[in-house]
Amino acid sequence: MLDYILLKPAQKYLERLRVEDQLRIIRALDGLIIGTENLDIKPLKGREESRLRVGKYRILFVEDTVNQLYVITAIGARGDVYK
């Protein structure tokens, strides 16, 4: 079964968000694990990461198939997360 871990910068950003936004992002991450089909996921060009769109936020992640994990590398606003 897949699970996810948040790297420190992603964890800090998530903690600073409003509770409503935190819950939306956590629900999206849970959907990623379950394999919900209606998630907006795209691989990023030139990077090994993919992105998950949750409203105005983007979640960048890498799938670690060996350890069966999604490693959440960054969470941020649409324009800032790719920098």
WODA-V347162 format. One record per residue. N is the residue number from 1. BURIAL is 1 if it has 16 or more other C-alpha atoms within 10 Angstrom, else 0. Layout:
N:BURIAL  N:BURIAL
This chain:
1:0  2:0  3:1  4:1  5:0  6:1  7:0  8:0  9:0  10:1  11:0  12:0  13:0  14:1  15:0  16:0  17:0  18:0  19:0  20:0  21:1  22:0  23:0  24:0  25:1  26:0  27:0  28:1  29:1  30:0  31:0  32:1  33:0  34:0  35:0  36:0  37:0  38:0  39:0  40:0  41:1  42:0  43:0  44:0  45:0  46:0  47:0  48:0  49:1  50:1  51:1  52:1  53:1  54:1  55:0  56:0  57:1  58:1  59:1  60:1  61:1  62:1  63:1  64:0  65:0  66:0  67:0  68:0  69:1  70:1  71:1  72:1  73:1  74:1  75:1  76:1  77:0  78:0  79:0  80:0  81:0  82:0  83:0
